[in-house]
Every structure is written in structure tokens, then in C-alpha cells.
């Protein structure tokens, strides 16, 4: 990440295991936007097994014949870049060693990388999966799936065999460079805004075969899933069930066991279930991202279904959401005014 006026100020970020923001700030002539030479930028990288993210903002202005620079350079072939590596082993207790196995490797990228200015010179980003027998062979030729300056999902089918071990690497990069502020004439401003996230999904397509990871972590899933969580609370605890939240389809959320004709409120929160106890009830929705709205009235049998169309954009694959419903009830067990259903942990996927 570069940011240069009269004195060079360039920050090198290594392989992405960076716990805090990396900031480069250089000012000249007071450093005030609009009245002088000015340049600043911040980039934060987050790296976990199966999940990589780049966040950043920056702005610059040249002034009075003097230039400055504003760029972020995370080269796909050279450091610095954001990445993880893991060793995968194909296992199948019921199959002999050497039995052919097919693995599906997917990477999903979501977000944006925006560069604005008089002469935006470079604005690109990428996500890659590399596979090789050993780490020393993880070069450009080992790329099996990639997304280049686009969001969505890239998939690779990799042939292997029971008992085979190989190294996998996930990478996310971003490069921006605004050339217009490098000269003082005409006076120009520039800015960048980066928010990119990549999720990596590794799955066996061969029945009876699975993947063991050296890291021992559970990788994110890009496959749609719906899993009941906990239990409801009330005289006869209501239950919530859902269809699979597949992109481009309609998600059906059904509450059963609500009081007849009772109003039903649905709640959603981004992320995993929260497991927050309230007396005999457990709130599964994280209050920090909770959204609650009216779903409708239960019928005479205590059933209420809401239909939610899901967009077809594959950039949403892997999004984890928790759902739960609330039914008002006098002196109810949830804070004295309601009953809760169980939660449902959803992964929006393919």
C-alpha cells in the first residue's frame, strides 16, 4: 500500500495474518483535503482457513504543481497477498486405497473494489484456489479455479484417490492505482473503497469418501442448508421449519403450534445462532443484527407460512442467517409478553 508526497511512506503487508488495520498517512502543506496536497489510506486484511477478506479506504489530492500517489498493490504472483494453506487427505474407510475420488472445490467472492479519480490506472481483484502435491509446487500453474475482477462462484472438479494427500491454497488479491494525482496539473482528487470477501468450499462428490484437513477446521459451506436449533418456549412451544434457502428460489418459513389466529412476527439475524437465555426461553438471534417484522396471522390450526423470494446472485452463497418467530402472549415466558419458536440456522447457497 503506497502513499507518497515529499517523503516516501510505503507499508508492506505480508501474507494476510494481520490482526489490525494497516495505515499509511502522509501530508504536505497542512494535509487538508480541498486546500493542499493530501493522501491517506487504510487497509485491513482478515485471513482464516476458508475465509479471506480485504477492507480498505483511501483518498488523495494533488496540489500546486506537486503530485502524490494513492495505490494498493497485492499482486497475484508476488507478496503481499491474503492467503491460507492447508493439507487435505482423502479418506474412505469402506473403499480400498487408490480408489478414484472426485472432489469439488469452489470459491465464492462477494463485495466490491471501487477506484475513483481523474485517471484510474488499475482496479482489479481476484480469488484463486491452487492445488499441488506439495507447498513448493503452488505456483501459477497450480490454479484450478479463479475469479478475476468479478463476484460470483468458480468451481473446479479435481480427480484424486483414497489415501492421497495434497496441499490447497486460497488467495485473495486487490490492486488499485490512481494515476491522475501523480501530477499537480490539473488539480485532481482520487479515492478507493475496498470490501472483498472470499469463501472456499471443499467437498467430496464420491459416496463414502470425505476430506480430512491438517488444520482440523470446518470450512464454510456454499451449499444451501437448514438446521433447527434449540426449542421454543410457551405452554405448547411453537416450532419453526423451513425449506432449503437456495439462490433463485422461494424460501418458505412455517411456524406450527402458534395460538389460533395469533399474530406472528419473524426475526432474522446474520450469522450463527446466538443462544441467549431469557428464563425458559432462548433467543437465537444476535441483537446486533436482528431484524423483526410482521409475518402474518396464524390460521385456526396455529400454522403460519411466509414466502421469501431469494435473489439468484451467487455472490450471496455461503451467507449464514438465523431465523426465529415470536408470538405475543399475555404473561408469556419471553420477557412477559410472548412465546418463541425454536431457531433455524440457514446457509444461503447453491
VEXDREN-2710 file (C-alpha; in Angstrom, 1 decimal):
% VEXDREN-2710
k/r/px/py/pz
1/UNK/0.0/0.0/0.0
2/UNK/1.6/3.2/-1.1
3/UNK/1.1/6.8/-0.2
4/UNK/3.8/9.3/-1.2
5/UNK/4.4/13.1/-1.0
6/UNK/7.8/14.7/-0.4
7/UNK/8.8/11.8/1.9
8/UNK/8.1/8.2/0.9
9/UNK/5.7/6.3/3.2
10/UNK/5.1/2.8/2.0
11/UNK/3.8/0.0/4.1
12/UNK/4.4/-3.7/3.3
13/UNK/1.7/-6.2/4.4
14/UNK/2.9/-9.8/4.4
15/UNK/0.7/-12.9/3.9
16/UNK/-2.6/-11.6/5.4
17/UNK/-2.4/-12.8/9.0
18/UNK/-2.7/-9.2/10.1
19/UNK/-4.8/-8.6/13.2
20/UNK/-5.1/-4.8/13.0
21/UNK/-5.6/-2.2/10.3
22/UNK/-2.5/-1.1/8.4
23/UNK/-2.4/2.6/7.8
24/UNK/-0.2/4.8/5.7
25/UNK/-0.6/8.6/6.2
26/UNK/1.5/11.3/4.6
27/UNK/0.6/15.0/4.4
28/UNK/2.2/18.1/2.9
29/UNK/1.3/21.8/3.1
30/UNK/-1.1/21.1/6.0
31/UNK/-2.6/18.0/4.6
32/UNK/-6.1/19.3/4.5
33/UNK/-8.5/17.9/1.8
34/UNK/-9.5/20.6/-0.6
35/UNK/-6.7/23.1/0.1
36/UNK/-3.4/21.2/0.0
37/UNK/-1.6/18.1/-1.0
38/UNK/-3.1/15.2/0.8
39/UNK/-3.0/11.4/0.8
40/UNK/-4.1/8.7/3.2
41/UNK/-5.1/5.1/3.1
42/UNK/-6.0/2.2/5.3
43/UNK/-6.2/-1.5/4.5
44/UNK/-7.3/-4.3/6.9
45/UNK/-6.8/-7.9/5.9
46/UNK/-8.5/-10.9/7.6
47/UNK/-7.4/-14.4/7.0
48/UNK/-8.9/-17.6/8.3
49/UNK/-9.0/-21.1/6.9
50/UNK/-11.6/-20.9/4.2
51/UNK/-12.4/-17.2/4.6
52/UNK/-10.4/-14.2/3.4
53/UNK/-11.3/-10.6/3.4
54/UNK/-9.8/-7.2/2.4
55/UNK/-11.2/-3.9/3.7
56/UNK/-9.8/-0.5/2.8
57/UNK/-10.5/3.1/2.1
58/UNK/-8.2/5.9/0.9
59/UNK/-8.2/9.4/-0.6
60/UNK/-5.7/11.8/-2.1
61/UNK/-5.4/15.2/-3.7
62/UNK/-2.5/16.8/-5.6
63/UNK/-1.8/20.5/-5.3
64/UNK/0.0/23.4/-6.8
65/UNK/2.2/21.5/-9.3
66/UNK/3.1/18.8/-6.8
67/UNK/2.0/15.2/-7.1
68/UNK/1.2/12.4/-4.7
69/UNK/0.2/8.8/-5.0
70/UNK/-2.6/6.5/-3.9
71/UNK/-2.4/2.8/-4.5
72/UNK/-2.9/-0.6/-3.1
73/UNK/-0.8/-3.4/-4.6
74/UNK/-1.5/-7.1/-3.7
75/UNK/0.0/-8.9/-6.6
76/UNK/-1.5/-12.3/-7.5
77/UNK/2.0/-13.7/-8.2
78/UNK/4.1/-11.9/-5.6
79/UNK/3.7/-10.9/-1.9
80/UNK/1.9/-9.2/-0.3
81/UNK/-1.4/-11.1/-0.7
82/UNK/-4.0/-12.5/1.6
83/UNK/-3.9/-16.3/1.7
84/UNK/-4.2/-19.6/3.7
85/UNK/-2.8/-23.0/3.1
86/UNK/-4.0/-26.4/4.3
87/UNK/-3.2/-30.1/3.7
88/UNK/-6.1/-32.3/2.7
89/UNK/-6.3/-36.1/2.8
90/UNK/-9.0/-38.2/1.1
91/UNK/-10.5/-40.7/3.5
92/UNK/-12.9/-43.6/2.8
93/UNK/-13.0/-46.4/5.4
94/UNK/-15.1/-48.6/3.1
95/UNK/-13.1/-48.2/0.0
96/UNK/-9.6/-49.5/-0.8
97/UNK/-6.6/-47.2/-1.1
98/UNK/-6.2/-45.8/-4.6
99/UNK/-10.0/-45.9/-5.4
100/UNK/-10.7/-42.9/-7.7
101/UNK/-12.4/-40.0/-6.0
102/UNK/-13.7/-36.7/-7.3
103/UNK/-13.5/-33.5/-5.3
104/UNK/-15.4/-30.3/-5.9
105/UNK/-13.5/-27.1/-5.0
106/UNK/-15.4/-23.8/-5.0
107/UNK/-14.6/-20.2/-4.3
108/UNK/-17.2/-17.5/-3.8
109/UNK/-16.2/-13.8/-4.0
110/UNK/-18.6/-11.0/-2.9
111/UNK/-18.2/-7.3/-2.4
112/UNK/-16.6/-4.6/-4.4
113/UNK/-13.4/-2.8/-5.3
114/UNK/-14.0/0.8/-6.4
115/UNK/-11.4/3.3/-7.6
116/UNK/-12.4/6.9/-8.5
117/UNK/-10.3/9.7/-9.9
118/UNK/-9.1/11.6/-12.9
119/UNK/-7.1/8.7/-14.4
120/UNK/-7.9/5.3/-12.7
121/UNK/-5.0/3.3/-13.9
122/UNK/-5.5/-0.1/-12.1
123/UNK/-8.6/-1.5/-10.5
124/UNK/-8.7/-5.3/-10.3
125/UNK/-9.1/-8.1/-7.8
126/UNK/-9.1/-11.9/-7.8
127/UNK/-9.8/-15.0/-5.8
128/UNK/-7.9/-18.3/-6.5
129/UNK/-7.7/-21.9/-5.5
130/UNK/-4.4/-23.6/-6.0
131/UNK/-3.8/-27.3/-5.6
132/UNK/-0.4/-29.1/-5.7
133/UNK/1.2/-32.3/-4.3
134/UNK/3.4/-30.1/-2.0
135/UNK/3.6/-26.5/-1.0
136/UNK/6.7/-25.8/-3.1
137/UNK/4.7/-26.5/-6.3
138/UNK/1.9/-24.0/-5.5
139/UNK/2.7/-21.7/-8.5
140/UNK/0.5/-20.0/-11.1
141/UNK/0.2/-23.3/-13.0
142/UNK/-1.5/-24.9/-10.0
143/UNK/-4.5/-22.6/-10.2
144/UNK/-7.6/-24.8/-10.6
145/UNK/-10.4/-22.2/-10.0
146/UNK/-10.3/-18.4/-10.1
147/UNK/-12.5/-15.3/-10.2
148/UNK/-10.9/-12.2/-11.9
149/UNK/-12.4/-8.8/-11.2
150/UNK/-15.9/-10.3/-10.8
151/UNK/-18.1/-11.6/-8.0
152/UNK/-19.8/-15.0/-8.0
153/UNK/-18.7/-18.6/-7.7
154/UNK/-15.9/-20.5/-9.5
155/UNK/-15.9/-24.3/-9.4
156/UNK/-13.2/-27.0/-10.2
157/UNK/-13.6/-30.8/-10.2
158/UNK/-10.3/-32.3/-9.1
159/UNK/-9.7/-36.1/-9.6
160/UNK/-7.8/-37.8/-6.8
161/UNK/-7.8/-41.1/-4.9
162/UNK/-8.5/-42.6/-1.5
163/UNK/-5.4/-42.1/0.7
164/UNK/-4.0/-39.3/-1.4
165/UNK/-2.7/-36.1/0.3
166/UNK/-2.3/-32.7/-1.3
167/UNK/-1.8/-29.1/-0.4
168/UNK/-4.5/-26.5/-1.2
169/UNK/-4.1/-22.7/-1.1
170/UNK/-6.7/-19.9/-1.2
171/UNK/-5.7/-16.4/-2.3
172/UNK/-7.5/-13.1/-2.5
173/UNK/-5.8/-10.0/-4.0
174/UNK/-6.7/-6.5/-4.9
175/UNK/-4.8/-3.8/-6.9
176/UNK/-5.7/-0.2/-7.3
177/UNK/-3.6/2.7/-8.6
178/UNK/-5.0/6.2/-9.5
179/UNK/-2.5/8.0/-11.8
180/UNK/-4.2/11.3/-12.1
181/UNK/-3.0/12.6/-8.7
182/UNK/0.7/12.0/-9.5
183/UNK/1.0/15.3/-11.3
184/UNK/-0.1/18.7/-9.9
185/UNK/-1.9/19.9/-13.1
186/UNK/-4.8/19.7/-13.2
187/UNK/-5.7/19.6/-9.6
188/UNK/-7.2/16.2/-9.1
189/UNK/-8.7/14.1/-6.3
190/UNK/-8.8/10.3/-6.0
191/UNK/-10.3/7.7/-3.7
192/UNK/-10.6/3.9/-3.3
193/UNK/-13.1/1.8/-1.4
194/UNK/-12.5/-2.0/-0.9
195/UNK/-14.7/-4.6/0.7
196/UNK/-13.9/-8.1/-0.7
197/UNK/-14.6/-11.4/0.9
198/UNK/-13.8/-14.9/-0.4
199/UNK/-15.2/-18.2/0.9
200/UNK/-13.7/-21.5/0.0
201/UNK/-15.7/-24.8/-0.1
202/UNK/-14.1/-28.3/-0.5
203/UNK/-16.5/-31.3/-0.9
204/UNK/-16.1/-35.0/-1.9
205/UNK/-18.5/-36.0/-4.7
206/UNK/-17.8/-39.7/-4.4
207/UNK/-20.1/-41.6/-2.0
208/UNK/-18.3/-42.9/1.0
209/UNK/-15.3/-40.6/0.6
210/UNK/-14.6/-37.5/2.7
211/UNK/-11.8/-34.9/3.3
212/UNK/-9.7/-34.7/6.4
213/UNK/-7.9/-31.4/6.9
214/UNK/-4.5/-30.9/8.6
215/UNK/-5.8/-27.7/10.2
216/UNK/-8.8/-29.5/11.7
217/UNK/-11.1/-26.7/11.0
218/UNK/-14.6/-26.9/9.4
219/UNK/-14.6/-24.9/6.2
220/UNK/-17.5/-22.6/5.2
221/UNK/-20.2/-24.3/3.1
222/UNK/-21.6/-22.8/-0.1
223/UNK/-24.3/-25.5/-0.2
224/UNK/-27.8/-24.4/0.9
225/UNK/-28.8/-25.9/4.3
226/UNK/-31.4/-25.5/7.0
227/UNK/-30.9/-26.8/10.5
228/UNK/-33.3/-26.5/13.5
229/UNK/-31.7/-25.0/16.6
230/UNK/-32.9/-25.4/20.2
231/UNK/-36.5/-25.5/21.2
232/UNK/-39.3/-23.0/21.5
233/UNK/-40.9/-21.8/24.7
234/UNK/-44.6/-21.5/25.7
235/UNK/-47.5/-23.6/27.0
236/UNK/-47.1/-25.7/23.9
237/UNK/-43.8/-24.5/22.4
238/UNK/-44.3/-23.4/18.7
239/UNK/-41.9/-24.8/16.1
240/UNK/-40.3/-23.2/13.1
241/UNK/-39.3/-25.2/10.0
242/UNK/-38.0/-24.0/6.6
243/UNK/-37.3/-25.2/3.1
244/UNK/-33.7/-25.0/1.8
245/UNK/-32.6/-21.4/1.1
246/UNK/-31.4/-22.0/-2.5
247/UNK/-30.5/-18.9/-4.5
248/UNK/-33.1/-18.1/-7.1
249/UNK/-35.9/-19.9/-5.3
250/UNK/-38.5/-19.0/-2.7
251/UNK/-37.8/-19.8/0.9
252/UNK/-40.8/-21.0/2.9
253/UNK/-40.7/-20.4/6.7
254/UNK/-43.5/-22.2/8.5
255/UNK/-44.5/-21.7/12.2
256/UNK/-46.6/-24.5/13.7
257/UNK/-48.2/-24.6/17.1
258/UNK/-48.9/-20.9/17.4
259/UNK/-52.1/-19.8/19.2
260/UNK/-55.0/-19.9/16.7
261/UNK/-55.4/-16.6/14.8
262/UNK/-52.4/-15.1/16.7
263/UNK/-50.1/-12.5/15.0
264/UNK/-46.7/-13.9/14.1
265/UNK/-43.5/-11.9/13.9
266/UNK/-40.5/-13.2/12.1
267/UNK/-36.9/-12.4/13.1
268/UNK/-33.7/-12.7/11.2
269/UNK/-30.1/-12.1/12.2
270/UNK/-26.9/-12.5/10.1
271/UNK/-24.6/-15.1/11.5
272/UNK/-24.8/-18.2/13.6
273/UNK/-27.3/-18.8/16.4
274/UNK/-26.7/-16.6/19.5
275/UNK/-28.1/-18.9/22.2
276/UNK/-29.1/-16.1/24.6
277/UNK/-31.2/-17.4/27.6
278/UNK/-34.2/-15.5/28.9
279/UNK/-35.7/-17.5/31.6
280/UNK/-37.2/-20.7/30.0
281/UNK/-36.7/-19.2/26.5
282/UNK/-33.6/-19.0/24.3
283/UNK/-33.2/-16.2/21.8
284/UNK/-31.2/-17.4/18.9
285/UNK/-31.0/-14.1/17.1
286/UNK/-28.0/-11.8/17.6
287/UNK/-29.4/-8.5/18.8
288/UNK/-26.6/-6.6/16.9
289/UNK/-28.1/-7.6/13.6
290/UNK/-31.7/-8.6/14.5
291/UNK/-34.5/-7.5/12.1
292/UNK/-38.0/-8.2/13.2
293/UNK/-41.2/-7.7/11.2
294/UNK/-44.8/-8.8/11.0
295/UNK/-45.2/-12.1/9.1
296/UNK/-49.0/-12.5/9.3
297/UNK/-51.7/-14.3/11.3
298/UNK/-51.7/-18.0/12.2
299/UNK/-54.7/-19.9/10.9
300/UNK/-57.2/-21.8/13.1
301/UNK/-54.7/-24.7/13.4
302/UNK/-51.9/-22.4/14.6
303/UNK/-50.0/-22.5/11.3
304/UNK/-48.4/-19.6/9.5
305/UNK/-46.2/-19.7/6.4
306/UNK/-44.3/-16.8/4.8
307/UNK/-42.7/-16.9/1.4
308/UNK/-39.5/-15.1/0.8
309/UNK/-38.0/-14.9/-2.8
310/UNK/-34.3/-15.2/-2.8
311/UNK/-32.2/-13.4/-5.4
312/UNK/-30.2/-15.5/-7.9
313/UNK/-26.9/-13.8/-7.3
314/UNK/-24.2/-16.4/-6.5
315/UNK/-22.2/-13.8/-4.6
316/UNK/-24.6/-14.5/-1.7
317/UNK/-23.7/-18.2/-1.5
318/UNK/-22.4/-19.1/1.9
319/UNK/-24.3/-16.3/3.8
320/UNK/-25.3/-17.6/7.3
321/UNK/-28.6/-16.4/8.7
322/UNK/-30.6/-17.4/11.8
323/UNK/-34.4/-17.2/11.8
324/UNK/-36.9/-17.4/14.7
325/UNK/-40.5/-16.4/15.2
326/UNK/-42.3/-14.6/18.1
327/UNK/-46.0/-14.8/19.0
328/UNK/-47.3/-12.2/21.5
329/UNK/-48.9/-13.8/24.6
330/UNK/-50.1/-12.2/27.8
331/UNK/-47.6/-13.1/30.6
332/UNK/-45.7/-15.1/28.0
333/UNK/-42.4/-16.8/29.0
334/UNK/-40.3/-14.5/26.8
335/UNK/-40.0/-11.3/28.8
336/UNK/-43.6/-11.5/29.9
337/UNK/-45.1/-10.7/26.5
338/UNK/-44.6/-13.6/24.1
339/UNK/-43.7/-17.1/23.1
340/UNK/-40.7/-18.0/20.9
341/UNK/-40.3/-20.8/18.4
342/UNK/-37.0/-22.7/18.0
343/UNK/-34.4/-21.2/15.8
344/UNK/-33.4/-22.3/12.3
345/UNK/-29.8/-21.9/11.2
346/UNK/-29.8/-21.2/7.4
347/UNK/-26.9/-21.1/4.9
348/UNK/-28.0/-19.4/1.7
349/UNK/-26.4/-21.5/-1.1
350/UNK/-26.4/-23.3/-4.3
END
